[in-house]
Amino acid sequence: MIQETGKAYDNHFEPKEAKAESYVLHYRDRSALVRVVAAGERGADEFSSGEMIELPRLVDYPTPPERTVFAFRIGEDDFFLALDDEVATPAGFTYERVGWLRGVGPADLAFAAAVGSQLASWYRDNRFCSRCGHAMELAPRSREIVCPNCAKIVYPKIQPGVIAAVTDGERIVLTRYQGRALKLWALVAGFTEIGESVEDTVRREVMEEVGLRVRDLHFYKSQPWPFSDTLLMGFWCHVDGSRRIRTDHQELAEARWFSPEEIPLERANDHASLTGEMIELFRTKGAAGLGL
């Protein structure tokens, strides 16, 4: 998955300044400043673009950004955010949509650029206090943003969500979302509502999207998904009662049962997402092989 880079990720905040060799990330309209250093051969699926990227270091900027803040560390490298609305673009760098990053390498830089966009959006969206309207300030020694007027404190927020793989012991439910340009088969998914456990989210989302009751929920794995500011939690679950799917066509274009042999190969090279990993596991191992 996208966060599995082979290098340690450390987001402990440190009040320090960027050095010449530090990565300094900048974003504009959910697009990241990157340089493509090797063009790959795009395959038939969305997840095999093959491009290799480089991210800007402080030394690359013709004029250093005026406002930077420490973001995180990956392996031995420090990553900072440039909080300026505009920066002097380094030679050879362009702004590329953040969603494109899930198909590029190297893994550590793709993840850094993706998760950096999540932090950058949080800083951008909290420039002013939601209580009194005063300009917010960065805390000097920790990640939060504080209001000097009314003392309101704002911490980074994430949205919990679930991925639900519904099986009947032989087949799995796959869905396609309505109104999306990329119409890949996916699993039932949705966000947790206020006052709701993640297990209840699974039951509700499955019922709402495909009209099925489920039981025997088994947690599989979690994943940070910076493209929607989400912490995803994946569950295997077994259909309880009727197997007749009733599709919510406001949300989904279609939904149906698939045996492992019927699952399309479109996710076979999706090494970024929890959805892709779970679908591929069922395709290659089946319910029996997964102990479901």
Order of alpha helices (4+ residues) and beta strands (2+ residues): beta-beta-beta-beta-beta-beta-beta-beta-alpha-beta-beta-beta-beta-beta-beta-alpha-beta-beta-beta-alpha
